């Protein structure tokens, strides 16, 4: 019935907001903003009705959670970086029915997931910053998914992504985009050094690691990337432990995914972290199962069961 029409890994750096405002940072993140505008344009062209955002700024300690309120509106100030994002207005329609559909599918696939429609909880800035550039006219409905998962298996996040895709393709009457909102390496500059690292990566090691990962994405080496993801998430300081990326790859077919990333905004540094906007073409994935990590790199992680 429905369709997963677009999948992307996106940045949400607060300096995009600063880039709009008068001051020394004005215009400095135009490339990232232009990338969001382009991804939104493609979503509109594809007939997407709802953006589902895997938000690495929504910290959860137990279970997976979906914020599917009927309507979001307010002024947002970041508790992490209140000097960067302060009193930023936001407004977007929600999609409670889709949120509940997604949660039901995740639970049926063994991933405990809660949908919250009657809630005072508003989305975090991993959702709100992209919406500012993708959805200023409130064209899209929005659903936000917790992806800063402190005590979770990456395999469960991958299975959640797969379950959500199945739910859309089987039961949803419409078109959806999945946006994995998080960075690559995410080692913030040490306190006091932030200005020096405003446009740089924290270390040559992390920058090299990120660059190699981007090359894997560009050539479609998903077998290698999926095998190294658990170690990359920890040793590479992945944002949200890279649960957004695991969700996205789960939806695409995990190591069986057979396409290549299209880079929309080239890799860039922000406050020490590694950022990108990239689209991952959705390809047909036959059957009901997706393979899980097989290598020793996956030791310590629960086997990714066949679905
Ligand atoms: Fe972030």
Boltz pocket constraint, residues with backbone or C-beta under 6 A from the ligand:
constraints:
  - pocket:
      binder: B
      contacts: [[A, 12], [A, 13], [A, 56], [A, 57], [A, 126], [A, 182], [A, 183], [A, 239]]
      max_distance: 6.0
